[in-house]
């Protein structure tokens, strides 16, 4: 009996062998994760050599995030490590998604220098459910597109148009969603976008508006970008040739009205934010090209009766 007891480990010796504090081992022992195999004559806990391996297993499970009660269930055979691990993976995935949202919100707050009230609003927008996000976009679409007299096929495309944040978004997508949600909830932005679409969207039984291609065809931007790269000034013969190539005999005044409406609405900003939320490639910001085009159109029309500028407020630049 004495020989057997000589092989036993006191809690102090077990702590020395495993490198863990005595109080940690005492806690685990009290919970039943590392129970003593015997007691000394003085009532002290005694452990056998197998307890060292058991302590290492408990330590591993604890480092992986299992609670002590879960560890005890695993060790008693009431559940398996695989079952507990599966539940923890799901919990960790949810936590990681939440942390990504928090990081994105804090990054946006830092970048903007936001107030406490703005921070609270951004946090609410970032943590909306998929249904709540869809409702914001649907309300925007209804107010902007709903009253337009569109071709039925185009109407169906507009209604099917969606801006969905994925279940596991990147910080960049969350940041874009916050900015987009603020934008589409702004009544002024909705009014400006509706004005732009009324001027540029084809309607049944009517010819295509002269300025429609500015917003629905990217070759317009590409052509202007190439002209700017060559150093072409918007006021000059070379710019006039660019306009002729883009718009032919179209009514330049009508083109300018559509263009100015889109610039005032912030259509380019909206397009880029929507692409970022979806995780799609967003072509470079074309604001400078569009403004060059507007200057060129004004210069060409200068000899004609002056067209009053569209009285719409410029959007806040991000």
C-alpha positions as CSV (number, residue, x, y, z in Angstrom):
1,X,0.0,0.0,0.0
2,X,2.9,2.4,0.9
3,X,4.5,1.5,-2.5
4,X,1.3,2.4,-4.3
5,X,1.0,5.7,-2.4
6,X,4.6,6.6,-3.2
7,X,3.6,6.7,-6.9
8,X,0.8,9.2,-6.2
9,X,1.1,12.9,-6.9
10,X,0.0,15.6,-4.6
11,X,-1.7,18.6,-6.3
12,X,1.6,20.5,-5.8
13,X,3.6,17.9,-7.7
14,X,0.9,17.6,-10.4
15,X,1.2,21.4,-10.8
16,X,4.9,21.1,-11.1
17,X,4.7,18.3,-13.7
18,X,2.1,20.1,-15.9
19,X,3.2,23.7,-15.4
20,X,-0.2,24.8,-14.3
21,X,-1.1,26.8,-11.1
22,X,-2.4,24.8,-8.2
23,X,-5.6,26.9,-8.0
24,X,-6.4,26.0,-11.6
25,X,-6.0,22.3,-10.9
26,X,-8.0,22.6,-7.7
27,X,-10.8,24.2,-9.7
28,X,-10.7,21.5,-12.4
29,X,-10.7,18.9,-9.7
30,X,-13.7,20.4,-7.9
31,X,-15.6,20.4,-11.2
32,X,-14.8,16.7,-11.8
33,X,-12.6,17.2,-14.8
34,X,-9.4,16.0,-13.0
35,X,-10.7,14.1,-10.0
36,X,-8.2,12.7,-7.4
37,X,-7.9,9.0,-7.2
38,X,-7.3,9.0,-3.5
39,X,-6.8,11.1,-0.4
40,X,-3.8,11.2,1.9
41,X,-4.2,10.5,5.7
42,X,-4.4,14.2,6.1
43,X,-7.2,14.5,3.5
44,X,-5.1,16.0,0.7
45,X,-5.9,15.0,-2.9
46,X,-3.7,12.5,-4.6
47,X,-3.4,11.9,-8.3
48,X,-1.9,9.0,-10.3
49,X,0.4,9.3,-13.4
50,X,-2.7,9.1,-15.8
51,X,-3.8,12.5,-14.3
52,X,-0.9,14.2,-16.1
53,X,-2.3,13.1,-19.5
54,X,-5.8,14.0,-18.4
55,X,-4.7,17.5,-17.4
56,X,-3.1,18.0,-20.8
57,X,-6.4,17.0,-22.5
58,X,-8.4,19.4,-20.3
59,X,-5.9,22.2,-21.0
60,X,-6.2,21.6,-24.8
61,X,-10.0,21.7,-24.7
62,X,-10.0,24.8,-22.6
63,X,-7.5,26.5,-25.0
64,X,-9.9,25.7,-27.8
65,X,-12.7,27.6,-26.0
66,X,-14.7,24.8,-24.4
67,X,-16.2,25.7,-21.0
68,X,-15.3,23.5,-18.0
69,X,-18.8,21.9,-18.0
70,X,-18.4,21.0,-21.7
71,X,-15.0,19.5,-20.9
72,X,-16.6,17.3,-18.2
73,X,-19.3,16.1,-20.6
74,X,-16.6,15.1,-23.1
75,X,-14.5,13.3,-20.5
76,X,-17.5,11.5,-19.1
77,X,-18.5,10.2,-22.6
78,X,-21.8,12.1,-22.6
79,X,-20.8,13.9,-25.7
80,X,-17.9,13.8,-28.2
81,X,-15.2,16.2,-29.0
82,X,-16.4,16.4,-32.6
83,X,-20.0,17.3,-31.5
84,X,-18.7,20.1,-29.2
85,X,-16.3,21.3,-31.8
86,X,-19.0,21.6,-34.4
87,X,-21.1,23.8,-32.1
88,X,-18.0,25.9,-31.3
89,X,-17.2,26.4,-35.0
90,X,-20.7,27.8,-35.6
91,X,-20.4,30.1,-32.5
92,X,-16.9,31.3,-33.6
93,X,-18.2,32.0,-37.1
94,X,-21.0,34.1,-35.7
95,X,-18.5,35.9,-33.4
96,X,-16.1,36.5,-36.3
97,X,-18.9,38.0,-38.4
98,X,-19.8,40.3,-35.5
99,X,-16.2,41.3,-35.0
100,X,-15.9,42.1,-38.7
101,X,-19.0,44.4,-38.5
102,X,-17.6,46.1,-35.4
103,X,-14.2,46.6,-37.1
104,X,-15.9,48.1,-40.2
105,X,-18.1,50.4,-38.1
106,X,-15.1,51.6,-36.0
107,X,-13.0,52.1,-39.1
108,X,-15.7,54.2,-40.7
109,X,-16.1,56.2,-37.5
110,X,-12.3,56.8,-37.4
111,X,-12.2,57.8,-41.0
112,X,-15.2,60.2,-40.8
113,X,-14.5,61.6,-37.3
114,X,-18.1,60.7,-36.4
115,X,-20.0,61.9,-33.4
116,X,-21.5,59.5,-30.8
117,X,-24.9,59.9,-32.4
118,X,-23.6,59.2,-35.9
119,X,-21.7,56.2,-34.6
120,X,-24.9,54.7,-33.0
121,X,-26.7,55.2,-36.3
122,X,-23.9,53.5,-38.3
123,X,-23.8,50.6,-35.9
124,X,-27.6,50.1,-36.3
125,X,-27.4,50.2,-40.1
126,X,-24.5,47.7,-40.1
127,X,-26.3,45.2,-37.9
128,X,-29.7,45.2,-39.7
129,X,-31.1,41.8,-40.6
130,X,-31.2,40.8,-44.3
131,X,-35.0,41.5,-44.3
132,X,-34.5,45.0,-42.8
133,X,-31.7,45.8,-45.4
134,X,-34.0,44.6,-48.2
135,X,-36.8,46.8,-46.9
136,X,-34.6,49.9,-47.1
137,X,-33.6,49.1,-50.7
138,X,-37.2,48.2,-51.7
139,X,-38.5,51.5,-50.3
140,X,-35.8,53.4,-52.3
141,X,-36.6,51.5,-55.5
142,X,-40.4,52.1,-55.1
143,X,-39.9,55.9,-54.6
144,X,-37.4,56.3,-57.4
145,X,-38.5,53.9,-60.0
146,X,-42.1,53.3,-59.1
147,X,-43.7,56.3,-60.7
148,X,-41.6,56.0,-64.0
149,X,-43.5,55.1,-67.2
150,X,-41.2,52.3,-68.2
151,X,-41.2,49.6,-70.8
152,X,-42.6,46.5,-69.0
153,X,-39.3,44.5,-69.6
154,X,-37.3,47.4,-68.1
155,X,-39.8,47.7,-65.3
156,X,-39.2,44.0,-64.4
157,X,-35.4,44.5,-64.5
158,X,-35.7,47.4,-62.2
159,X,-37.9,45.5,-59.7
160,X,-35.5,42.5,-59.8
161,X,-32.5,44.8,-59.1
162,X,-31.2,44.1,-55.6
163,X,-28.3,45.2,-53.4
164,X,-27.6,42.4,-51.0
165,X,-24.9,42.3,-48.3
166,X,-23.6,38.7,-48.2
167,X,-23.9,36.7,-45.0
168,X,-20.2,36.9,-44.4
169,X,-19.3,40.4,-45.6
170,X,-15.8,41.9,-45.7
171,X,-15.2,45.1,-43.7
172,X,-15.1,46.9,-47.0
173,X,-18.6,45.7,-47.9
174,X,-20.0,46.6,-44.5
175,X,-18.4,50.1,-44.9
176,X,-20.0,50.5,-48.3
177,X,-23.4,49.3,-47.0
178,X,-23.3,51.9,-44.2
179,X,-22.6,54.7,-46.7
180,X,-25.2,53.3,-49.2
181,X,-27.9,52.9,-46.6
182,X,-27.4,56.5,-45.5
183,X,-27.5,57.7,-49.1
184,X,-30.7,55.8,-50.2
185,X,-32.6,56.9,-47.1
186,X,-31.9,60.6,-47.8
187,X,-35.1,62.1,-49.3
188,X,-33.1,64.7,-51.3
189,X,-31.0,62.0,-52.9
190,X,-34.2,60.0,-53.9
191,X,-35.6,63.2,-55.5
192,X,-32.5,63.9,-57.4
193,X,-32.2,60.3,-58.7
194,X,-35.8,60.2,-59.8
195,X,-35.2,63.5,-61.7
196,X,-32.2,62.0,-63.4
197,X,-34.0,58.8,-64.3
198,X,-37.0,60.6,-65.7
199,X,-34.6,62.4,-68.1
200,X,-32.5,59.4,-69.1
201,X,-34.7,56.3,-69.0
202,X,-36.3,55.1,-72.2
203,X,-40.2,55.0,-72.0
204,X,-42.7,53.2,-74.1
205,X,-43.6,54.7,-77.5
206,X,-40.9,57.3,-77.3
207,X,-37.4,57.6,-78.7
208,X,-34.4,57.0,-76.5
209,X,-33.5,60.2,-74.5
210,X,-30.3,61.8,-75.9
211,X,-28.5,61.7,-72.5
212,X,-29.4,58.1,-71.7
213,X,-26.1,56.7,-72.9
214,X,-24.1,58.7,-70.4
215,X,-25.4,56.6,-67.5
216,X,-26.1,53.3,-69.2
217,X,-22.9,52.9,-71.4
218,X,-19.4,53.0,-70.0
219,X,-17.8,53.7,-73.4
220,X,-18.8,57.3,-72.9
221,X,-16.6,57.6,-69.9
222,X,-13.8,55.7,-71.6
223,X,-13.9,58.0,-74.6
224,X,-13.7,61.1,-72.3
225,X,-11.0,59.5,-70.2
226,X,-8.9,59.0,-73.4
227,X,-9.5,62.6,-74.4
228,X,-8.4,63.9,-71.0
229,X,-5.3,61.7,-71.1
230,X,-4.4,63.3,-74.5
231,X,-4.7,66.7,-72.7
232,X,-7.8,67.7,-74.6
233,X,-9.4,70.8,-73.0
234,X,-13.2,70.8,-72.8
235,X,-13.4,74.2,-74.5
236,X,-12.0,73.6,-78.0
237,X,-12.4,72.0,-81.4
238,X,-10.9,68.7,-80.3
239,X,-13.5,68.4,-77.5
240,X,-16.3,69.3,-80.0
241,X,-15.1,66.3,-82.1
242,X,-15.3,64.1,-79.1
243,X,-18.9,65.2,-78.5
244,X,-19.8,64.6,-82.2
245,X,-18.4,61.1,-81.9
246,X,-20.4,60.4,-78.8
247,X,-23.7,62.0,-79.5
248,X,-23.9,62.6,-83.3
249,X,-26.9,64.8,-84.1
250,X,-28.6,64.5,-80.7
251,X,-29.9,67.6,-78.9
252,X,-26.8,68.7,-76.9
253,X,-28.9,70.8,-74.6
254,X,-31.0,67.7,-73.6
255,X,-27.8,65.7,-73.1
256,X,-26.5,68.4,-70.8
257,X,-29.7,68.5,-68.8
258,X,-29.5,64.7,-68.2
259,X,-25.8,64.9,-67.4
260,X,-26.1,67.7,-64.9
261,X,-29.1,65.9,-63.2
262,X,-26.9,62.8,-62.8
263,X,-24.0,64.7,-61.4
264,X,-26.2,66.6,-59.0
265,X,-27.9,63.3,-57.9
266,X,-24.6,61.6,-57.2
267,X,-25.4,58.7,-59.5
268,X,-21.7,57.8,-59.9
269,X,-21.2,57.5,-56.2
270,X,-24.4,55.4,-55.9
271,X,-23.2,53.0,-58.7
272,X,-19.8,52.5,-57.1
273,X,-21.3,51.9,-53.6
274,X,-23.8,49.3,-54.9
275,X,-21.0,47.4,-56.6
276,X,-18.8,47.4,-53.5
277,X,-21.7,46.1,-51.4
278,X,-22.2,43.2,-53.8
279,X,-18.5,42.5,-53.8
280,X,-18.3,43.2,-57.5
281,X,-15.6,45.1,-59.4
282,X,-16.4,48.8,-59.4
283,X,-14.8,50.6,-62.3
284,X,-12.8,53.7,-61.3
285,X,-14.7,56.9,-60.2
286,X,-15.8,58.7,-63.3
287,X,-16.8,61.9,-61.7
288,X,-14.0,63.9,-63.3
289,X,-14.8,62.6,-66.7
290,X,-18.5,63.5,-66.3
291,X,-17.6,67.0,-65.2
292,X,-15.3,67.4,-68.1
293,X,-18.1,66.3,-70.4
294,X,-20.5,68.8,-68.9
295,X,-17.9,71.6,-69.4
296,X,-17.5,70.6,-73.0
297,X,-21.3,70.5,-73.6
298,X,-21.6,74.0,-72.0
299,X,-18.8,75.3,-74.2
300,X,-20.4,74.0,-77.4
301,X,-23.8,75.4,-76.4
302,X,-22.3,78.7,-75.5
303,X,-23.1,80.2,-78.8
304,X,-26.8,79.0,-78.4
305,X,-29.3,80.6,-76.1
306,X,-28.0,79.8,-72.6
307,X,-29.6,76.9,-70.8
308,X,-30.1,77.6,-67.1
309,X,-28.2,75.1,-64.9
310,X,-30.4,72.5,-63.2
311,X,-31.3,73.9,-59.8
312,X,-30.3,70.8,-57.8
313,X,-27.9,70.7,-54.8
314,X,-24.7,68.9,-55.3
315,X,-24.3,65.7,-53.3
316,X,-22.0,65.4,-50.4
317,X,-18.8,63.9,-51.6
318,X,-17.5,60.9,-49.8
